[in-house]
Amino acid sequence: MDLSGKVVVVTGAARGQGEAEARALEAAGATVIATDVLPFDGRHLDVTSYDAWSELAEDLRAEHGEVHGLVNNAGVAGRDRLPDVPLDAWNQTFAINVTGPLLGIQALAPLMKPGASIVNICSVAALSGHVAAAYTASKWALRGLSRTASLELGARGIRVNAVMPGLVETPLMENASPAFRGAALAEIPLGRTGQVDDIAPLIVFLMSDGSAYMNGAEIAVDGGLTAHVSHKGIADAIGVSTPLAGARGLDHHGDR
């Protein structure tokens, strides 16, 4: 999976899964433009900002001429459960998880030629019902956006695929409650949570020419969690009205 000569943009690359993806892409030979809203040794990018995406696109056009890949990895977890979802938390979750990838595609697709690849980091939450209302709804929306983009851009030879990680050890999981973690582990056939390096090689493959006929695919990397879809057991274990983990509202993070 030689990515030499390819320019790939990764959002949410300051830590966790995004950082691992950027490292893996770079190791495969790609020129990686690592971006995040968090402070880190990379480019600052607020994925919800049209102007920020436009500026990035102009800089890439001037420096590289074209872009070969985009990994829409940045995201936020809206953990509130119904009926206690604040409107501002709902809107912010959608702004980051759905509007961000849309703006990225709109800004960078004009710099892409046939053979380019876009990967949207979705979630197993987009394959079934989860109790984190805003997060789940936004990931279903991103799944829909991925399908639409695969139709629209496929005609131009640009591939769009969605990756659905399961429970992966990132900063998002650090404040997961013991009840959530225990109930979730019981539902994973492999008996463990994922590591960021379980996801990163797939992103490299989807950026490579080896996946040239993959478009509109939805790939779960979850240890078998969605093979049986028993999320009601997890919800029951953590209580009807208790947030999945941590404080009420948004848990901002620079990875998925």
N, C-alpha and C positions, 0 to 999 in steps of 0.2 A: 504494500500500500504506500507507494512513493508519491508524496504530495509536493515534490520539488517544483518550484515555479508557481505554485498556487497561493493566492492571497485570500486568507480566510478571516472573517470578522467573528469574534465571539463576545457576546454580551454576558454580563454577570460573571466576569472572569477573575474577580479579586480573590475568591476563596472557593472552597468546596468543589462541587461538581464542575462548575465553569472553569476553575483554575486547572483541574485535572484534564479537562478537554483541551484547553489551550496548550498545556504541556505536551499532551499526546500528539496533537496536530503539529506542533513545532518539531517534536522528535521525528515525525514522519517527513519532515522537510518543508512544511508549509511556512510561509510568512504570515504570522498570526498578529492580527490587530486585536489585542485584548482590551476590552472596555468594561467599565463598571461605574456606578454612581458612588460607590464607596471609595475612600482614599486607598490607593495602591500604586504600584509601579507600572502603570499602564495609562490608557486614555480615559479621561472622565467622560461619561456619557449617561445622560438621563434618557432612558428609552421612551419616556412619555412625551419628549419634546420634539416637535417637528423641526424646529430650527437646529437642534443639536444633531439630528440625523442628517439634515441637509448639509451642515458644515462638515460632518464626517465624510459624506459622499463626495463633496468637492475636494477635500484633502486627498482622498483616495484616488480620485480621478487625476489629480495633478501629480501625485507621487508614483502611482502604479498603473494608471490607465484603465485598469479593469479589476473586477473582484470575481473570484472563483467560488467563494463559499460564504455562507452566513449561518451561524449557529445562534438562534434565538433562545438563549439559556436563562437570561435574567428573569426573576420572578419574585413574588411575594406570597406569603401564606395568609389568607383571611380566615382565621380560625373560629370565628363566632358561629354559633349554631342558631338555627331558627327557634323562636321568632326574634332573637336578640341580635340581629345583624345591623350595625349602624350604617346609615346610608353612605357616610363618607368612607367607611372601610370598604363597603361594596364597590363604590366608584373607583377607589384607588386600586383595589385588586384588579379590576377590569382594565384600568389604565395601564398598569404594568404588565399584566399577564396576557392581554389580548391586543390592546392598542399599540403597545411597544413593538411586538412582532409585525403588526401591520405596517407601522411607520418604517421599520427596518426593511421590509420587503419593498415598499414603495420607493424608498431612497436608494437602495442598492441594486435592485433588479435592472435598472437602466445601465448599470456598469457590468452586467453579466452577459456572457455569450453562451451559445449552446455547450452543454457539458457542465455548466455551473450547478451547484447544489445548495439547497437551503434545508436546514434541519430545525424544526421547532421542538423544543423540549417540553413535552406535555406532561402527563402523569397517569398512573393507573386510575386516578380519580376521574379521568375522562372516559373510563371504560365501564364504570358502574356508579352507584350512588354512594357518596361519602357524606359524613355529617358536617364537614366544614363547608358551609353553604356557598360563600363567595368563591373560595378556592375551587371547589368542585365545578361550579357553574362556569367559572372563567376558563378552566381547562377543557371543558366540553366545547366552549366557544373557540378556543385555540385549535382544538381538533377539527372543528368545522372550517375554520380559516385555512388550515393546512390542506384540507381536501379541495377547497375552492381554488387555492393557489396552485395546487398540482394540476388542475384543469387549465387554468388561465396561462400559467407559465410553461406548462409542458409543451404547448404548441411552439414555444420558442426554444425548446431544448433545455430548459432549466428545470431541474428536478426538485420537488418539495416532499419531504417525508417527516413523519412525526415519531418521536421516541417517547415511550411511556415508562419512565422509571417507577419502580415500586418504592419501598422504604429504604432509602439510601442514607448512609451516615454522613450527613452534611451539617452545617450550622443550623439548618432547619429542624433537624432531629435532636439537637442538643438539649432543648428544653421540653422534649416530649415527656409526658407524665409516665411514671412506672406502669399505671393501669393501661395506657395506650400501648406502650412498648410490649408489655407482656401479652396483651390480647392479640396484637398484630403478629408477634412472633409465632404464636400458636396457629395462625392461619397460613403461614408460609411453608410450603412443602419442603424447601431446602433447609428450613430451620434456622435461618440467619438473615440479618439485614444485609443490604448490599453495601459495597464500597464504591467510592467514586471511580476507581479503576475498573470496576465492572461495567461502567457505562462508557468511559472514554474511548476504548478501542472501537466500539460500534460507530461513534461519531467519526472517527478517522476513516472507517470503511465507507460510510455514507458520503464522505467528501471525496473519496477516491474514484477512479475510473472503474474499479471493480464492481461498483454498484450502479453502473451506467443505465441499467434497465429498471431500476427501482424508482418508482414515482407514485406518490399517494399512499405509501405504505405506512402502517401503524404498528410499531414494534414494541412489545412489552418486555421490559427487563426487570423482573420482579420476583424471581425465585419460585415462580409458580403460583403467586398469590391470586391472580385473576383467572387461573385455571378452574377455580371453583366459586369465586366471588361470594365470600361469606362475611361481608363487612358489617352486617347487622350484629354479629357476635361481638365485633370490636366496639361498635356503638353502645351496645348494651353493657359491656364491661366498664366503660368509662362514664356511664351515667347519662340520663336523658338531657339534662340541662347544663352539664359541665363542659366548658370549652375543651377541645382536644388536648391542649397543653398551654401552660403559661398564662400571660395576662390577656385581657380582653382586647380585641382589635387586631391590628396588623403586626405581623412579625416580618420586618423588612430584612431582606437578605440579598446577597449578591450572586448567589447561585440559583438553583432551582427552588 
